[in-house]
Amino acid sequence: MKTHIFIVFLLLTASGLTHAGATDGAIAFDCPDAPRAKFQFHFTRELITLAATTASFDSVRDLYIQTYDYDADIFDKFVAHYGETLKVENWRSLHEDRNVFLYTLEAPNEQNVASNGVVSGIFAVVKSDNDVHLLNIIGDIPRQQVRQLLANLDQLGIEISAFKSLGGFTFQNSEGKQEPMPLPTLFRTASDQPNFFSIGFGKKGEGSKFGLKFSMSHNENLRGHWNYYGHPIEKIHIHTDSQNSITQIREALQEGSADIQEVLNSLRLPNTPEHKQKLIVRAWERSATIIVGNVPDHENEPFMLSKQFRSEAGNPVHEILIEGHQNTHPATVRKALEAGPEEIEKAIAALPSTISGLEAARLRIEGKGAQRTAIVTIVETPLPSRFYFDSAPWAGFNRVTGWELGARFDSGFRKRERPNTSYNISVPNVFRGDDLSKFFGRIGYGFGTKQSYYRVGGRAVWGEPDSWHLGLTTQVHRTTSVIAPDLFPFYDDTGMTILRVLGVPDHQNYYLREGIEVALQWQPVRQRHSFKLALLAESHDSLRKNTDWHFFNWRSKSKVRENPMITPGRMRSTMFRYDYSTRHNFLGWHNTFFVEHSNSVIGSDYDFTRYQLHLRYAHPFGRHQIRTRAVGSFSTAPLPIQRQFIIGGPGLLNGYPLYAFAGDQGFLFNIEYFFHLPALPNWKNVSEFSDVPLFLVFFLDAGQVWNVSDESSIFAPKSDAGIGLQLGKTDFIFRFNVSKAFEADQGIRFNTVWFYSF
């Protein structure tokens, strides 16, 4: 019989191995950088019928196998890659030891729910003798026949001795498990883009708050094998307010029942309103979070609902994500969902009739691997009185104007109620509610220059609510601006003001703008593409440094950097800008192209056309990430200083002085690799920093500038390399860099950065 099988091997091996068009239960052999298999074959149902006589093979439709020469690195790579792939696809681990990693996929029944007793797929990574095997079996295989099937693979000419040594107890114990109960759906709200160092005053009844809140808490991560109502759990994160609770929970998990709920029920923990007891299970990740004690809520912390929701097709919904709500409290939405039907489409459709002030609720379901997330967009009913007037004090500080104190206002007709921002001093420079027609303004007085500054204007908006808007903005201004704002972001953010007050070196160079700007802008609500066409009629003038003061330099004995002069004159220009952004939490694409034209024919003191393309991409690799930037700038004529392409300093060419190179044209390239480090032990006990990541950053920079007037230009970019240490990755960032330029006359440089440069 074996001779017959090997003849079939020789006739059909040339067909190769493919999973094209395979049904459920098939896993592609697609591990990256895998060596060439020394043997591979696909057994079809016809070949299995000819060769196998054991009844367990009757339910097998396809069998795929690949064999490699044994190498420990290959085996470990296969185990890691396919283990992650199978977990995402909701396969279950049946057996794991030094030589065999075996998984099964439960077969769905007519209601698309896992059946009780049949598997539709078997996948194994096996080290046997001097070979490594990948095995994928597809069919409707009774669970009790899995062991017999693997033990009799020699009927097909497949000799894998490691399967012979597997004990029956492991399989019988696993195959006899009861079907897991459906888990409740998680409920959470969408997060907004972070504001740097947000500062404000709490609402009435909340007590005041200023800056960052610090609360002592303790965290620990455990790995092992537990379950929650039949669902396997491999990672548990414990978050408590005392080390004693950590120890108690850890010991109970390691020594007690394998069922997490039983462990929690057995704990003797305080039962008070201040003592939180919360369990969050993510079955598709095989992870759970246990929160006990007087621990503050984290932003957008999930909440396990009282039931599991399903789609109209019968598929389970693992998460419900609420977004777009302004005046509707998430707890109100959560209670309405728990009281409604389990079919998610019907439950969302019923929300407007059960929650007052709700005009509509829109649903879309997104899937990633085995996870399904229902994203619900809340549309609130416009208020009867739509007029609003928001005002707030405003404060700024830099070395040019010194302290600048004043107020800002924002007034118009709202489309929906927004939170009152009257006492929030962290309102960004571009006022909130860009989808509203409104009047806006900011007026302040610079005590260093002893002059007033203002920005006053109006905005008319057309568009579709929650979809897109087209805005026409006109403003009159007399304000300080910065050179190369795209290369030095967040200069006018409240967080940057605080850092300057504390004496952190100011990277920006300032100049005075006074005049009028008219801009037409189109932008969708969920930004991908946006366009802006602007007309400028303003005068530019230089500003001098007026103060050396900061908090740690009371008497101004140490000197801060001077502010350089610009090319003063009248600017009359037209600018077109296009942005493409997929950024979320600073990851994804953000590309910008703009062109600006200024001409003496229309009364400008400058005559040029300049183009700039700015490409930025940040991509995660597990807990690590890579960030890249490429900038190219081109001009048809000499540029004024305030429009020149400038490189040098932190975030640009780290190994060179700030603003080291400036010219009419140039390019810049940066690449950074962020390697995630273990958290600092002392910071694990501070709740606000317990999840703040620590990165080791390796970076390489290169760039060059030149002038239009140069008779000849040589390609000779300036470049440097270095290493940095960064704490945080979103709304809190501190980074320390050490860099060295690839030039002998440039020494080692040290600098700090408080935000992503690109």
Steps between C-alpha positions, in 0.01 A plus 500: 500500500780744589663431164175596330482820699853606415427443130208737537741742673734497203216556253342793683767678705571738212157653550635670812305603805225756494207605713329700227127488538526294819205487737494567877768304678775584253805700608742618233865395539618861472758553773728780372866420430434127530761279324407282206313185606676177415162329464145626452177335397122547482285189562161545337194302603555259207858419605399451863227254394755297303757483779337510844289222650438636851151643559638824644622598149145484359421852621822659358462706180852639460837449664799729443853428620840670472825358635822690576844405629502557875633829626411642841454851362263374230293304753471795738414734212224267378357463853492878553360590156230236471410521869415869456315437172290222652416703809364782284293249301352361826670158495545316830821353635457124542851402603836676552836355601864526388435319172131534412274806474152380404187713435140435396221716358147434620259435211200743486149361506200630306466801733865589439588404856782262589373144498539256785725216388622576147813685384533644150877535508814359661833683485831380642861616520705188580867427565560132437842335463698736275203663332251780561148441362210734431171310482153632413201262490158621382163328534218434748692286747345367822706627790543157652666379177774765486754290692429190291530698179843641589626166627416332165654751259745227395214358289565796271875449513546780753739386772488743798619311807423790735127433453548140615636612834209727591305363793130436471420691819589839347263450211221346699516781753497771231248332276258461786480871579159660499420770247583850638207720587452819293687790656338840561576772247745771607379861498732801467512854364729637230796710607572847367834607365713583806557856618852562628508573872129583518426732790159595628258524789253228582125534476296582807499207738817343359749704699777696336775345299816645355745332266572132547336297776723261693349200675697216648413165348666169429514293183616151413481285186468123523527229236363151531198287422160593643145513370192713531179298450687267264695766309881457523686790663878528470573858619363677808567863595436588866440864597446580871563769761718288728785252476318267740211467252747424221657223708161360602366487144825363354519217752133415450548482123812288525381261769122496476244409237577547130168685463557874546148566626535234769828657611343845531202360689736338751688821582426683824506860380331810653144565387462880502384757240858623465640150441465411134482138388505470125586225250555562129542195275617512139449144388629563146833612653492232773556776754326640807535805724420487871445838671440517875527772761474877500640536149403796277328421173722512194372692199275282282534200731282217363190381680363145470130512412246261646461300177663417169380681189483335160467629147199427282701216343555344845868597542605605852587867559802525730508877552265797467681830445301822551613820327359842412322554835518848650215537748391135519667318788649160405335341805160594354587326174631197688178460703286534187701230323477260793121547508461451124518204260815290456508551121734798464322653198167508686659620823667798330189585297303520828733749671340825366160393631632414847751784560375857500702747297617234256420562135661190349752223569705365210659156504788341316671172587872456446691175530865432575585133510254333734398829662184691398448857615168684463576872457200714595494867400265709715315789330340730756192717447586871451412716796199735471731792580806449283682824575806469721774724630814349650774709654807426705819660625809435293870503588815458295872535554813510282831682494369760249171624648571390857173436679200552275168515685156544355175328417343307219140459389308270271138579404249367250219252446574146605376189325501311830579574861866511584669496841545844653865598457476833679740393776734292287823683424637225275284581199731464198588782264252376238175529692270204555211422272642553152174365357310805637430839349627742763694806606825449684774709648795525731636825642806530721772733622873415486675637808842451343427693180239727665273448201158348437439191289174375356336254262135571423284352225201302386432168337211392279449125464301283259482123502341183626495434876741225607625469142685800353512877508615787278606809688579856398704684763600866512719637774688817589809445710802645665685208649830325545567207270781249468733406218444150353190414709468155338851409618450641853143405599295587809681831568175672611368207701440550871745222582779674311425825683541321834831351388632840396400644840692215665810583297493227235696637198277668244557350152295756310602820321230769496390787275207743491208459259240775458223499239214296356458134408211351300488121478271242340531155652334165431532222751313180588409428861723191505798660338663328207523768235475873564563806284570863583526801270615820673564862403741704712534879513726581792823663607790313658747647749777374725467454874779522753548303818351692793551269797733235639262417783364158581397332824853387587662824389326758719758774457570423131872460559536219246425588140263315268541482123458816294217526246647555149384763254279423198452670163243773577246614242149464360384146424230451238469130421272215407547161662349161420543214746393135480518262797452125508484353848421159646660589833359362821702522820787630285512182288426485128552735207505879504602647165492867403550676169484876472589769250523873573529776241590863570530762227601866489220560246247482785702725730723245673858581596583136430496319165515118516318171461591226743392135519534256785412131537502361854456121543468352848426139592498319836437125516477269804681165519336343800610719790776657291459753220684662214457864394618653174488845344605638161476870415583665171483877440545688172487870410510696174668807655685611814278481807463737797651359818160420650417274203836322463545126540678448832660190648712439809427428863266268691268297277669619178876443496555403862879500467519866396416832668147640485425669165848408376410504129254721310439553131250529218493129420586175671398163632486317833474132587448349848453142609449390861454155652325487839591191703257443788672450836355356821325756719690669780417317827451820701258642241277193515370628834366826354170434325535779240839360396439128549433458128747762373742316269876542495683489167861479391515702176759448227497774237673610181464847343616642167429828325637778282402854400619733225404832342353580161790739441760226538674455166550131563381263767668184617313214658663495844237448768571557867420193705512370854398203711414457862307334776225633720292400800129588479234476767141501366354477153181713484399791722804479727845484341846567635802409290873539555730466195872445458618547140817539294534655157706322235749787498821514699455862611157433653495369854247286681170681562238456768144628478152446638167487316147512646297400195523297180693698241311334216 
